[in-house]
Amino acid sequence: MVSRRSLGRQFGWLWAAYATSTFGTWLAFDSFSLIAILALHAGTTQVSLLAAAGLAVGAVVAVPLGPWVEFRRKRPVMVAMDLIRFAVLMSIPAAWALGHLSFAQLLVVSVIVGAADIAFTAASGACMKALVRPEDLLVANGRFESTTWTATMLGPPIGGAAIGMFGPVMTVLANAVSYLLSAAGIRAIGGEEPRPERAAGPRMRAGDLLDGWRYILKHATLRPLFFNSILNNGLIMAASPLLSVLMLSHLGFAPWQYCIAFAVPCIGGLIGSRLARRFVTRFGEHKVLLTAGTLRACWPIGLAFVRPGVSGLVIVMAVELGLITCSGVYNPVLATYRLTRTAPDRVARTLSAWSVTSKSSIAAFTALWGLLAALIGPRTAIAVAGLLILATPLLLPRRDPGAAQPEPESQPEPEAAPSRA
């Protein structure tokens, strides 16, 4: 079980802010698609474009934000990103109330929120590293992970009930308010946050935009973990909409059955996140990364064998329970490893590069698997994704990474920032 020792008042406010915005996000899960379908009568192509463009274009817009965030105080950046998300999301219920809501507005808001998400994630990782002692980072990441799975389990059913009573626009309003409350929580952290210093030299240049990727690709163990994460997550998310089509259209499952099939297994995420620290203490960080990372790749292929009826529902729930439990162990250990192995003056740029690549690859894989499903059918496309996922553990680092210290870099270039982010 995750240690219940206090990580301090400042971490408590950061955790509360994260929990509030995460529950808001999952409460409004798929609300943009529902608004496009129910209020704007959008077709399948437009809904797919909305889902992919928010990820892909938002990631491209966020590319320069990593270096920009690196040399600024992280908490003001986080507050600014929360307020931006609050403002743009509030524009949707406002436009709907005035009768001027359009598909173009949904698209623009989706892109802005996607870019702000990446900037916030980069800043929050650096903020956590500053607030929490190195020996407590795994506990902190475990609490964030358990919060994520709790929100994933509870948010969509509550949001679905709210949509049924008030419509999808109201869940967007609730999500917007959650970002406002998150900003208030981050402001409440208090204390002094020093302004990061950068070495003498020219201000941000075009080459600085790639600095996060350069750091990852030069790092002996971050590099394989990066590629493993990108491929594994991209293939899992690519199969998700195909499974929706297979279950709801081809196999005749009711929407409530579909929701239960994915909500109940989230209990595995709570269990896994609470066991992560105990496993690391007993077996070591590298062995947990290798074992949990391998086991989580074994489950998705089972989704290709879903059948109608109760047996099919049991298959989906069993597969998702296994996958989510392994992910619940793996994710906080990976997040802690990534923070401890990243040089303090590279955290924001590294996390931003990781997030940009992840979101872009998910968009690309989703689009590609949509085309593949049109050619060979959703079940076969899900099977192909599952088979490819089985190969992703080959990318995990086979050797023990060693001490939890950032890899030493060569002499910093003049424009590099030597101070802690």
C-alpha positions as CSV (number, residue, x, y, z in Angstrom):
1,M,0.0,0.0,0.0
2,V,1.2,3.5,-0.7
3,S,2.6,5.2,2.3
4,R,0.2,7.5,4.1
5,R,2.9,9.8,5.5
6,S,2.4,13.5,4.8
7,L,4.3,15.0,1.9
8,G,3.7,18.5,3.2
9,R,1.1,21.2,2.8
10,Q,2.4,22.5,-0.5
11,F,2.2,19.0,-2.1
12,G,-1.3,18.7,-0.6
13,W,-2.5,21.8,-2.5
14,L,-0.8,20.6,-5.7
15,W,-2.5,17.2,-5.3
16,A,-5.9,18.8,-4.6
17,A,-5.5,21.0,-7.7
18,Y,-4.6,18.0,-9.9
19,A,-7.6,16.0,-8.5
20,T,-10.0,18.8,-9.2
21,S,-9.0,19.3,-12.8
22,T,-8.7,15.6,-13.5
23,F,-12.2,14.8,-12.2
24,G,-13.5,17.8,-14.3
25,T,-11.8,16.4,-17.4
26,W,-13.2,12.9,-17.0
27,L,-16.6,14.3,-16.1
28,A,-16.7,15.9,-19.5
29,F,-15.2,12.9,-21.3
30,D,-16.2,12.8,-25.0
31,S,-18.3,15.9,-24.5
32,F,-16.9,17.6,-27.6
33,S,-17.9,14.7,-29.7
34,L,-21.4,14.5,-28.2
35,I,-21.9,18.3,-28.7
36,A,-20.8,17.9,-32.3
37,I,-23.2,15.0,-32.9
38,L,-26.2,16.2,-30.8
39,A,-26.1,19.9,-31.1
40,L,-24.3,20.5,-34.5
41,H,-25.4,17.3,-36.3
42,A,-21.8,16.5,-37.3
43,G,-21.0,13.4,-39.3
44,T,-18.4,10.6,-38.6
45,T,-15.7,12.4,-40.6
46,Q,-16.1,15.7,-38.6
47,V,-16.1,13.9,-35.3
48,S,-13.0,12.0,-36.2
49,L,-11.3,15.2,-37.3
50,L,-12.3,16.9,-34.1
51,A,-10.7,14.0,-32.0
52,A,-7.5,13.9,-34.1
53,A,-7.0,17.6,-34.7
54,G,-7.2,18.5,-31.0
55,L,-4.3,16.1,-30.3
56,A,-2.2,16.6,-33.3
57,V,-2.5,20.4,-33.9
58,G,-2.4,21.1,-30.1
59,A,0.9,19.1,-29.9
60,V,2.4,21.1,-32.8
61,V,1.4,24.4,-31.2
62,A,2.9,23.2,-27.9
63,V,6.4,22.5,-29.4
64,P,7.9,26.0,-28.5
65,L,6.2,25.9,-25.0
66,G,8.7,23.5,-23.5
67,P,11.8,25.7,-23.8
68,W,9.6,28.7,-22.9
69,V,8.3,27.0,-19.7
70,E,11.8,25.9,-18.7
71,F,13.0,29.4,-17.8
72,R,9.9,30.7,-16.0
73,R,8.5,30.1,-12.6
74,K,6.4,27.0,-12.9
75,R,3.5,27.8,-10.7
76,P,2.5,31.0,-12.5
77,V,2.7,29.1,-15.8
78,M,0.4,26.4,-14.4
79,V,-2.1,29.0,-13.2
80,A,-2.0,30.7,-16.6
81,M,-2.7,27.4,-18.4
82,D,-5.6,26.7,-16.1
83,L,-7.1,30.1,-16.7
84,I,-6.6,29.8,-20.4
85,R,-8.4,26.4,-20.4
86,F,-11.2,27.9,-18.2
87,A,-11.7,30.9,-20.6
88,V,-11.8,28.9,-23.8
89,L,-14.0,26.2,-22.4
90,M,-16.4,28.8,-21.0
91,S,-16.8,30.2,-24.6
92,I,-18.6,27.0,-25.6
93,P,-21.6,27.3,-23.2
94,A,-21.7,31.0,-23.8
95,A,-21.8,30.5,-27.6
96,W,-24.4,27.8,-27.2
97,A,-26.6,30.0,-25.1
98,L,-26.4,32.7,-27.7
99,G,-27.1,30.3,-30.5
100,H,-23.7,30.9,-32.2
101,L,-21.9,27.6,-31.4
102,S,-20.1,26.2,-34.5
103,F,-17.9,23.2,-35.3
104,A,-15.0,25.6,-36.1
105,Q,-15.2,26.9,-32.5
106,L,-15.1,23.4,-31.1
107,L,-12.0,22.7,-33.2
108,V,-10.2,25.8,-32.1
109,V,-11.0,25.2,-28.4
110,S,-9.8,21.6,-28.7
111,V,-6.5,22.8,-30.1
112,I,-5.9,25.5,-27.5
113,V,-6.8,23.1,-24.6
114,G,-4.5,20.4,-26.1
115,A,-1.6,22.9,-26.2
116,A,-2.3,24.2,-22.7
117,D,-2.5,20.6,-21.4
118,I,1.1,19.9,-22.6
119,A,2.5,23.2,-21.2
120,F,0.8,22.5,-17.8
121,T,2.1,18.9,-17.7
122,A,5.7,20.1,-18.4
123,A,5.5,22.8,-15.7
124,S,3.7,20.5,-13.1
125,G,6.4,17.8,-13.4
126,A,9.1,20.4,-12.6
127,C,7.0,21.8,-9.8
128,M,6.5,18.4,-8.2
129,K,10.3,17.7,-8.4
130,A,10.8,21.0,-6.5
131,L,8.2,20.4,-3.8
132,V,8.8,16.7,-3.0
133,R,12.0,15.1,-1.7
134,P,13.6,12.6,-4.1
135,E,12.8,9.7,-1.8
136,D,9.1,10.7,-1.8
137,L,8.6,11.1,-5.6
138,L,7.3,7.6,-6.1
139,V,4.8,8.1,-3.3
140,A,3.7,11.4,-4.9
141,N,3.4,9.9,-8.3
142,G,1.5,6.9,-6.9
143,R,-1.1,9.3,-5.4
144,F,-1.5,11.1,-8.7
145,E,-1.9,7.8,-10.5
146,S,-4.5,6.6,-8.0
147,T,-6.4,9.9,-8.5
148,T,-6.3,9.4,-12.2
149,W,-7.9,6.0,-12.1
150,T,-10.5,7.1,-9.5
151,A,-11.5,9.9,-11.8
152,T,-11.5,7.6,-14.8
153,M,-13.8,5.2,-13.0
154,L,-16.2,7.7,-11.6
155,G,-16.1,10.6,-14.0
156,P,-17.7,9.2,-17.2
157,P,-20.7,7.5,-15.4
158,I,-21.4,10.7,-13.5
159,G,-20.8,12.8,-16.6
160,G,-23.1,10.5,-18.6
161,A,-25.9,11.0,-16.0
162,A,-25.3,14.8,-16.1
163,I,-25.4,14.8,-19.9
164,G,-28.7,12.9,-19.8
165,M,-30.2,15.5,-17.4
166,F,-28.6,18.7,-18.6
167,G,-26.9,18.0,-21.9
168,P,-23.2,17.8,-22.9
169,V,-22.7,21.6,-22.8
170,M,-23.2,21.6,-19.0
171,T,-20.3,19.0,-18.5
172,V,-18.0,21.4,-20.4
173,L,-19.1,24.2,-18.0
174,A,-18.2,21.9,-15.1
175,N,-14.9,21.1,-16.6
176,A,-14.1,24.8,-17.1
177,V,-14.9,25.5,-13.4
178,S,-12.6,22.6,-12.4
179,Y,-9.7,24.5,-14.1
180,L,-10.6,27.7,-12.2
181,L,-10.5,25.8,-8.9
182,S,-7.3,24.1,-9.9
183,A,-5.7,27.6,-10.5
184,A,-6.9,28.6,-7.0
185,G,-5.3,25.5,-5.5
186,I,-2.0,26.1,-7.2
187,R,-2.0,29.7,-6.0
188,A,-2.6,28.4,-2.5
189,I,0.7,26.4,-2.5
190,G,2.5,29.6,-1.4
191,G,6.1,30.0,-0.6
192,E,8.9,31.4,-2.7
193,E,9.6,30.0,-6.1
194,P,13.0,31.2,-7.5
195,R,13.1,32.3,-11.1
196,P,15.2,29.9,-13.1
197,E,18.4,31.5,-14.5
198,R,19.7,30.7,-17.9
199,A,23.3,30.9,-19.0
200,A,24.5,34.0,-20.8
201,G,23.9,33.9,-24.5
202,P,21.2,34.5,-27.1
203,R,17.6,34.1,-26.1
204,M,15.6,31.1,-27.3
205,R,16.7,30.0,-30.8
206,A,15.1,27.6,-33.2
207,G,17.4,24.8,-32.1
208,D,16.2,25.1,-28.6
209,L,12.8,23.7,-29.7
210,L,14.4,20.3,-30.1
211,D,16.4,20.3,-26.9
212,G,13.9,18.0,-25.1
213,W,14.1,15.4,-27.8
214,R,17.9,15.6,-27.9
215,Y,18.1,15.0,-24.2
216,I,15.8,11.9,-24.4
217,L,17.5,10.4,-27.4
218,K,21.0,10.8,-25.9
219,H,20.0,9.2,-22.6
220,A,20.8,5.5,-22.5
221,T,17.6,4.4,-20.6
222,L,15.2,7.2,-21.2
223,R,15.4,6.6,-25.0
224,P,14.1,3.0,-25.0
225,L,11.5,3.8,-22.4
226,F,10.4,6.7,-24.6
227,F,9.9,4.6,-27.7
228,N,8.2,1.8,-25.7
229,S,5.8,4.4,-24.2
230,I,5.0,6.0,-27.6
231,L,4.3,2.7,-29.4
232,N,2.5,1.0,-26.5
233,N,0.2,4.0,-25.8
234,G,-0.4,4.8,-29.4
235,L,-1.4,1.2,-30.3
236,I,-3.7,0.9,-27.3
237,M,-5.4,4.2,-28.0
238,A,-5.7,3.4,-31.7
239,A,-7.7,0.3,-30.9
240,S,-10.0,2.1,-28.5
241,P,-12.5,3.6,-31.0
242,L,-12.5,0.4,-33.0
243,L,-13.5,-1.5,-29.9
244,S,-16.3,1.0,-29.4
245,V,-17.6,0.3,-32.9
246,L,-17.2,-3.5,-32.5
247,M,-19.1,-3.6,-29.2
248,L,-21.8,-1.0,-29.8
249,S,-22.5,-1.6,-33.5
250,H,-21.4,-5.1,-34.5
251,L,-22.0,-7.0,-31.2
252,G,-25.1,-5.1,-29.9
253,F,-23.9,-4.2,-26.5
254,A,-25.9,-1.4,-24.8
255,P,-24.2,1.8,-23.9
256,W,-24.4,1.2,-20.2
257,Q,-22.8,-2.2,-20.6
258,Y,-20.0,-0.6,-22.6
259,C,-19.5,2.0,-19.8
260,I,-19.4,-0.7,-17.1
261,A,-16.9,-2.7,-19.1
262,F,-14.4,0.1,-18.8
263,A,-15.3,1.7,-15.5
264,V,-15.1,-1.3,-13.2
265,P,-11.6,-2.4,-14.3
266,C,-10.3,1.0,-13.2
267,I,-10.2,-0.5,-9.7
268,G,-7.1,-2.3,-11.0
269,G,-5.4,1.1,-11.5
270,L,-6.0,1.9,-7.8
271,I,-4.6,-1.4,-6.7
272,G,-1.6,-1.1,-9.0
273,S,-0.7,2.4,-8.0
274,R,-0.9,1.5,-4.3
275,L,1.4,-1.5,-4.8
276,A,4.0,0.3,-6.9
277,R,6.2,1.6,-4.1
278,R,6.0,-1.7,-2.2
279,F,7.2,-3.6,-5.4
280,V,10.0,-1.1,-6.0
281,T,11.2,-1.4,-2.3
282,R,11.2,-5.2,-2.6
283,F,12.3,-5.9,-6.2
284,G,14.0,-2.7,-7.3
285,E,13.0,0.0,-9.8
286,H,14.5,-1.7,-12.9
287,K,12.9,-5.1,-12.3
288,V,9.4,-3.5,-11.7
289,L,9.7,-1.4,-14.9
290,L,10.7,-4.4,-16.9
291,T,8.1,-6.8,-15.4
292,A,5.1,-4.5,-15.3
293,G,6.1,-3.1,-18.8
294,T,6.1,-6.6,-20.2
295,L,3.0,-7.8,-18.5
296,R,0.9,-4.8,-19.7
297,A,1.7,-5.7,-23.3
298,C,0.2,-9.2,-22.9
299,W,-3.4,-8.1,-22.5
300,P,-4.7,-6.1,-25.5
301,I,-4.7,-9.0,-27.9
302,G,-7.5,-10.5,-25.9
303,L,-9.9,-7.8,-27.1
304,A,-9.9,-9.4,-30.5
305,F,-11.8,-12.3,-29.1
306,V,-14.8,-10.4,-27.7
307,R,-18.1,-12.1,-28.4
308,P,-21.7,-11.0,-27.8
309,G,-23.4,-11.5,-24.5
310,V,-22.2,-11.8,-20.9
311,S,-19.1,-13.8,-21.9
312,G,-18.0,-11.0,-24.2
313,L,-18.5,-8.5,-21.4
314,V,-16.5,-10.7,-19.0
315,I,-13.6,-10.9,-21.6
316,V,-13.4,-7.1,-22.0
317,M,-13.5,-6.5,-18.2
318,A,-10.8,-9.2,-17.6
319,V,-8.5,-7.8,-20.3
320,E,-9.0,-4.2,-19.1
321,L,-8.5,-5.2,-15.5
322,G,-5.2,-6.9,-16.3
323,L,-4.0,-4.1,-18.5
324,I,-5.0,-1.3,-16.1
325,T,-3.5,-3.0,-13.1
326,C,-0.2,-3.5,-14.8
327,S,-0.3,0.1,-16.0
328,G,-1.2,1.3,-12.5
329,V,2.1,-0.2,-11.3
330,Y,4.2,0.9,-14.3
331,N,3.1,4.5,-14.8
332,P,4.1,6.0,-11.4
333,V,7.4,4.1,-11.5
334,L,8.1,5.4,-15.0
335,A,7.1,9.0,-14.0
336,T,9.4,8.8,-11.0
337,Y,12.3,7.3,-13.0
338,R,11.9,10.0,-15.7
339,L,12.1,12.8,-13.1
340,T,15.0,11.4,-11.2
341,R,17.0,10.7,-14.4
342,T,16.4,14.1,-16.0
343,A,18.8,16.9,-15.2
344,P,17.0,19.6,-13.2
345,D,17.5,22.2,-15.9
346,R,15.9,19.9,-18.6
347,V,12.7,18.8,-16.8
348,A,10.2,21.0,-18.5
349,R,11.6,20.6,-22.0
350,T,11.9,16.8,-21.6
351,L,8.4,16.4,-20.3
352,S,7.0,18.7,-23.0
353,A,8.8,16.7,-25.8
354,W,7.5,13.4,-24.3
355,S,4.0,14.7,-24.2
356,V,4.0,16.3,-27.6
357,T,5.3,13.1,-29.2
358,S,2.8,11.0,-27.3
359,K,-0.2,13.1,-28.3
360,S,0.9,13.3,-31.9
361,S,1.6,9.6,-32.2
362,I,-1.8,8.7,-30.7
363,A,-3.5,11.0,-33.3
364,A,-1.5,9.3,-36.1
365,F,-2.1,5.8,-34.9
366,T,-5.8,6.5,-34.4
367,A,-6.2,7.8,-37.9
368,L,-4.1,5.0,-39.4
369,W,-6.1,2.3,-37.6
370,G,-9.3,3.9,-38.7
371,L,-8.2,3.4,-42.3
372,L,-7.0,-0.1,-41.5
373,A,-10.4,-1.0,-40.0
374,A,-12.2,0.2,-43.1
375,L,-10.1,-2.3,-45.1
376,I,-10.0,-5.4,-42.9
377,G,-12.7,-4.8,-40.3
378,P,-12.5,-3.6,-36.7
379,R,-11.9,-7.0,-35.1
380,T,-8.9,-7.8,-37.3
381,A,-7.5,-4.3,-36.9
382,I,-7.7,-4.7,-33.1
383,A,-5.9,-8.0,-33.4
384,V,-3.1,-6.4,-35.5
385,A,-2.7,-3.7,-32.8
386,G,-2.6,-6.4,-30.1
387,L,0.1,-8.4,-31.9
388,L,2.3,-5.3,-32.4
389,I,1.9,-4.4,-28.8
390,L,3.3,-7.8,-27.9
391,A,6.6,-6.7,-29.4
392,T,6.9,-3.4,-27.5
393,P,8.6,-5.0,-24.4
394,L,11.7,-5.5,-26.6
395,L,12.2,-1.8,-26.3
396,L,12.4,-1.8,-22.6
397,P,16.0,-1.4,-21.2
398,R,17.4,-4.8,-20.4
399,R,20.2,-3.6,-18.1
400,D,19.8,-2.1,-14.6
401,P,19.9,1.6,-15.1
402,G,21.9,2.1,-11.9
403,A,21.8,5.0,-9.5
404,A,18.9,7.4,-9.6
405,Q,20.9,10.3,-10.8
406,P,20.6,12.2,-14.1
407,E,23.2,11.1,-16.7
408,P,26.1,13.5,-16.8
409,E,26.1,15.7,-19.9
410,S,29.0,16.9,-21.9
411,Q,30.0,20.5,-21.2
412,P,26.8,22.6,-21.5
413,E,26.4,24.7,-24.6
414,P,26.4,28.5,-24.0
415,E,22.6,28.7,-24.4
416,A,21.9,25.8,-22.0
417,A,20.3,26.6,-18.7
418,P,22.4,25.3,-15.8
419,S,20.0,26.2,-13.0
420,R,17.1,24.0,-11.7
421,A,13.7,24.3,-13.4
